[in-house]
Amino acid sequence: MALTTVSARDFARDLASAKQAANSGPVIVTDRGRPGYGLLKIEDYDNLTVTHDTSLLAAMDGIPGGDFTFEPPQLTGNDLKPADLN
């Protein structure tokens, strides 16, 4: 994926070239030499903004190095105490 940078002046003069460059990757439009705007194909924009409903289990499965077993201790009746809310 190529990143193209064009000045705001060139962008205004030749929009077709900027659109063609966006087919290969993002186009950064500079204003007075500083990045000011970005141009993307709508498909690329959608890929960045679409949220996917992911379960907590699926998200945790995606974490590298998470191959371990967690077995919390079992509580007995003697371990339980009423909360002191005073």
Sequence and secondary structure as in RCSB ss.txt:
>XXXX:A:sequence
MALTTVSARDFARDLASAKQAANSGPVIVTDRGRPGYGLLKIEDYDNLTVTHDTSLLAAMDGIPGGDFTFEPPQL
TGNDLKPADLN
>XXXX:A:secstr
   EEEEHHHHHH HHHHHHHHTTS EEEEETTEEEEEE  HHHHHHHH      HHHHHHTSTT          
 GGG       
